[in-house]
Amino acid sequence: MAVDVTVVDGDLLLTVEGVHRVLALKGSVRVPLAHVKAIVADAELGREVLAGLKVYGTGLPGYLRAGTWLGRNGLTFWDVHDPGKVVRIDLHDEFYSHIIVEVHDPAAVVGLVNAVLGR
C-alpha cells in the first residue's frame, strides 16, 4: 500500500490507502500548499530505525511505520512499508512538522508538487 498524493483547491491532499488507514489511525492529511517548505524523495529516511516516540499508530521495527511520531523537530506523520518509495514533505505552521510517506512513484510526486509550487 502507498499514499496517494493529489493537489485539491490549493491544498496538498495525502490519502492513506487500504489497511494502512487503520494502522495509521488516519485516512488522510490535508495541508495548504503554501505551508510546504520542501519535498524530496528520500529512500534512506524510510530505513531510519529511530524515528522518535510513537504517539499513535502502528510500528513494527524494520517492517512498517504508520501513524504519528514525536521526534526532535516536532510531530511527524509516517506511512512507510517500502522504504525505497519514500518522500519527505517539510512543513511550517502545521500540526505536523514533516510528513514521511511511501508513494507509488516518488519522482513523479516530487515533480508534481514542485511544479505546482513553481519550483
SVG drawing of the C-alpha trace seen along z (x, -y; Angstrom):
<svg xmlns="http://www.w3.org/2000/svg" viewBox="-11 -30 31 36">
<polyline fill="none" stroke="black" stroke-width="0.4" points="0.0,0.0 1.0,-3.6 -0.2,-7.1 -2.0,-8.8 -0.8,-12.5 -3.0,-15.0 -3.5,-18.7 -7.0,-19.9 -8.1,-23.6 -4.7,-24.8 -4.1,-22.1 -1.9,-19.0 -4.1,-16.0 -2.4,-12.8 -4.9,-9.8 -3.8,-6.7 -4.7,-3.6 -6.1,-0.2 -5.5,1.3 -2.9,-1.4 -5.8,-3.7 -6.5,-1.6 -2.8,-1.1 -2.0,-4.8 -5.3,-5.7 -5.8,-8.4 -7.4,-8.3 -5.8,-11.4 -3.8,-14.5 -4.5,-17.8 -2.3,-20.9 -2.2,-24.2 0.5,-24.2 1.7,-27.5 2.8,-25.6 5.0,-23.2 8.7,-24.2 10.2,-21.3 9.5,-17.9 12.2,-15.3 12.5,-11.6 14.5,-10.1 14.9,-6.3 17.4,-6.4 15.0,-8.2 12.5,-5.3 15.1,-2.9 15.6,-5.1 15.3,-2.9 14.9,-5.6 12.0,-7.9 11.2,-9.2 8.4,-8.3 5.2,-6.8 2.2,-8.9 -0.3,-6.7 -0.4,-4.3 1.5,-1.1 5.2,-0.4 6.9,2.8 10.6,2.1 12.3,2.8 8.9,3.5 6.2,0.8 5.7,-2.6 2.2,-4.1 0.9,-7.0 2.2,-9.9 5.6,-10.1 7.2,-12.7 10.8,-13.5 13.4,-16.2 11.6,-18.6 8.1,-18.0 5.4,-15.7 5.8,-13.6 3.2,-11.6 4.6,-8.4 3.2,-5.7 6.1,-3.6 6.4,0.1 8.7,0.0 11.5,-2.5 12.6,-2.7 9.5,-4.7 9.5,-7.4 9.0,-11.1 9.6,-13.6 7.5,-16.7 8.7,-19.5 6.0,-21.9 5.7,-25.1 2.8,-26.4 1.1,-23.0 0.3,-20.3 3.0,-18.1 6.5,-19.3 7.1,-16.6 5.2,-14.0 7.1,-10.9 5.2,-8.5 5.5,-5.8 4.2,-6.7 3.9,-4.7 6.3,-7.0 8.4,-9.3 10.0,-11.2 6.5,-11.9 5.1,-13.1 8.1,-15.4 7.8,-16.7 4.1,-17.4 4.3,-19.3 7.3,-21.3 5.6,-22.2 2.5,-23.4 4.7,-25.4 6.6,-26.9 10.0,-25.4"/>
</svg>
